[in-house]
């Protein structure tokens, strides 16, 4: 049974630059003991928003390549859900470790709007 009076706090400050998995080891030594703690921190983005403005003559297609960078330690299999009339793109996209893949978002207006 762990007595709270025997507990020692070990404050750690972690400031990630990107979303992803971060692994580290903490080595604690004393004159009579050695302990290694393995820690994995998972960083997610809460919410990402972007705004694109397309300007094209009616009935002409415009394509915007959107870069998707995977800085995590796992391959991403992403599903794209497009909302809005005239927008098209691949429904699935794979982004490997450390890769940047361009997602081709197409706008094909069928009338002036």
Beta strands, then each sheet from edge to edge (+ up, - down):
strand 1: 20-29
strand 2: 34-43
strand 3: 61-69
strand 4: 76-79
strand 5: 87-88
strand 6: 92-95
strand 7: 100-108
sheet 1: 1+ 2-
sheet 2: 3+ 7- 5+
sheet 3: 4+ 6-
end
